[in-house]
Amino acid sequence: MKKLFYTLVAVLFVSQFSYAQRGQGQQRQRMTPEQRVERMAEQLNLSDDQKAKILEIDTSFGDKTADLRSQIRDADEEDRMDLVASMRAIMKERDEKVKEVLNPEQQEKYDEILKKREEMREQRMAKRSANKRGGAVRPGK
């Protein structure tokens, strides 16, 4: 019985430790334009023609944002805010071009996706801000 207990405690400890380490120090891998379009195709039920048009839009805007991303990474805090604002403007323009390709039902779903993405971004920002202050983010606050 003791062996079972100690084994269970060891498994729980290892699983908690590995869970805690999973997200630290790792950056998310960016999806390729093709991967993003395939994901959108699944979410929005895109036609082949829509996929081709969105891929073209995504690729052209990817070229615009690649350099800006490296500038943001290397900028000081004051410049970073301006660069991030530029990035948001570019992404908003991209989203508007994508919406032009979609039918009304798909546009509605796409708006929901964008809203969820924005909510997740705000949660990440709040969490980062709390971590810089040394506090924890409380649910519902």
C-alpha positions as CSV (number, residue, x, y, z in Angstrom):
1,M,0.0,0.0,0.0
2,K,2.9,2.4,0.8
3,K,4.5,1.6,-2.6
4,L,1.2,2.5,-4.3
5,F,1.0,5.7,-2.3
6,Y,4.6,6.8,-3.0
7,T,4.2,5.9,-6.7
8,L,1.1,8.0,-7.0
9,V,2.7,11.0,-5.2
10,A,5.8,10.7,-7.5
11,V,3.6,10.6,-10.6
12,L,1.6,13.6,-9.5
13,F,4.8,15.5,-8.6
14,V,6.4,14.8,-12.0
15,S,3.2,15.6,-13.9
16,Q,2.8,19.0,-12.1
17,F,6.5,19.8,-12.6
18,S,6.3,19.1,-16.3
19,Y,3.1,21.0,-16.7
20,A,4.7,24.1,-15.0
21,Q,7.7,23.9,-17.3
22,R,5.8,23.5,-20.5
23,G,5.1,27.1,-21.4
24,Q,8.2,28.8,-19.9
25,G,10.9,30.0,-22.2
26,Q,9.2,28.7,-25.3
27,Q,7.8,30.9,-28.0
28,R,4.8,29.9,-30.0
29,Q,5.6,28.7,-33.5
30,R,4.0,30.9,-36.0
31,M,1.7,29.2,-38.5
32,T,2.5,29.5,-42.2
33,P,0.1,31.4,-44.4
34,E,-1.0,28.0,-45.8
35,Q,-1.7,26.7,-42.3
36,R,-3.7,29.8,-41.4
37,V,-5.8,29.5,-44.5
38,E,-6.5,25.8,-43.9
39,R,-7.5,26.6,-40.3
40,M,-9.8,29.4,-41.6
41,A,-11.2,27.0,-44.2
42,E,-12.2,24.6,-41.5
43,Q,-13.7,27.3,-39.3
44,L,-15.5,29.2,-42.1
45,N,-16.1,26.5,-44.7
46,L,-14.2,28.3,-47.4
47,S,-14.4,27.5,-51.1
48,D,-11.2,26.8,-53.0
49,D,-11.5,30.2,-54.7
50,Q,-11.8,31.9,-51.3
51,K,-8.8,29.9,-49.9
52,A,-6.7,31.1,-52.9
53,K,-7.7,34.7,-52.5
54,I,-7.1,34.7,-48.7
55,L,-3.8,33.0,-49.1
56,E,-2.7,35.8,-51.5
57,I,-3.9,38.4,-49.0
58,D,-2.2,36.6,-46.1
59,T,1.1,36.2,-48.0
60,S,1.2,39.9,-49.0
61,F,0.5,41.1,-45.5
62,G,3.0,38.6,-44.1
63,D,5.7,40.3,-46.1
64,K,4.6,43.7,-44.6
65,T,4.6,42.4,-41.0
66,A,7.8,40.3,-41.0
67,D,10.2,43.3,-40.8
68,L,7.9,45.1,-38.3
69,R,7.9,42.1,-36.0
70,S,11.7,42.1,-35.7
71,Q,11.6,45.9,-35.2
72,I,9.1,45.5,-32.3
73,R,11.3,42.8,-30.7
74,D,14.4,45.0,-30.8
75,A,12.7,48.4,-29.9
76,D,12.8,50.1,-26.6
77,E,9.5,50.5,-24.8
78,E,8.5,53.9,-26.2
79,D,9.2,53.0,-29.8
80,R,7.6,49.6,-29.3
81,M,4.2,51.1,-28.6
82,D,4.3,53.0,-31.9
83,L,5.4,49.9,-33.8
84,V,2.6,47.8,-32.2
85,A,0.1,50.4,-33.2
86,S,1.4,50.2,-36.8
87,M,1.1,46.4,-36.6
88,R,-2.5,46.6,-35.4
89,A,-3.3,49.0,-38.3
90,I,-1.8,46.6,-40.8
91,M,-3.6,43.6,-39.3
92,K,-6.9,45.5,-39.3
93,E,-6.4,46.3,-43.0
94,R,-5.7,42.6,-43.6
95,D,-8.9,41.6,-41.8
96,E,-10.9,44.0,-43.8
97,K,-9.5,42.6,-47.1
98,V,-10.2,39.0,-45.9
99,K,-13.8,40.0,-45.0
100,E,-14.3,41.2,-48.6
101,V,-13.7,37.6,-49.8
102,L,-16.2,36.2,-47.3
103,N,-20.0,35.9,-47.6
104,P,-22.2,37.5,-44.9
105,E,-22.5,34.3,-42.8
106,Q,-18.7,33.7,-43.0
107,Q,-18.1,37.4,-42.1
108,E,-20.2,37.0,-39.0
109,K,-18.2,33.9,-37.9
110,Y,-14.9,35.7,-38.7
111,D,-16.0,38.6,-36.5
112,E,-16.6,36.2,-33.7
113,I,-13.1,34.6,-34.2
114,L,-11.5,38.1,-34.2
115,K,-13.4,39.0,-31.0
116,K,-12.2,35.9,-29.2
117,R,-8.6,36.6,-30.5
118,E,-8.8,40.1,-29.0
119,E,-10.1,38.8,-25.7
120,M,-7.3,36.3,-25.5
121,R,-4.7,39.0,-26.3
122,E,-6.1,41.2,-23.5
123,Q,-5.9,38.3,-21.1
124,R,-2.3,37.7,-22.0
125,M,-1.5,41.4,-21.6
126,A,-3.2,41.5,-18.2
127,K,-1.2,38.5,-17.1
128,R,2.1,39.9,-18.3
129,S,1.3,43.2,-16.6
130,A,0.5,41.4,-13.3
131,N,3.7,39.4,-13.6
132,K,5.7,42.6,-14.0
133,R,4.1,44.0,-10.9
134,G,4.7,40.7,-9.0
135,G,1.0,40.0,-8.4
136,A,-1.3,37.4,-9.7
137,V,-4.3,37.9,-11.9
138,R,-7.4,37.0,-10.1
139,P,-10.3,35.6,-12.1
140,G,-13.1,38.1,-12.6
141,K,-10.9,41.1,-11.9
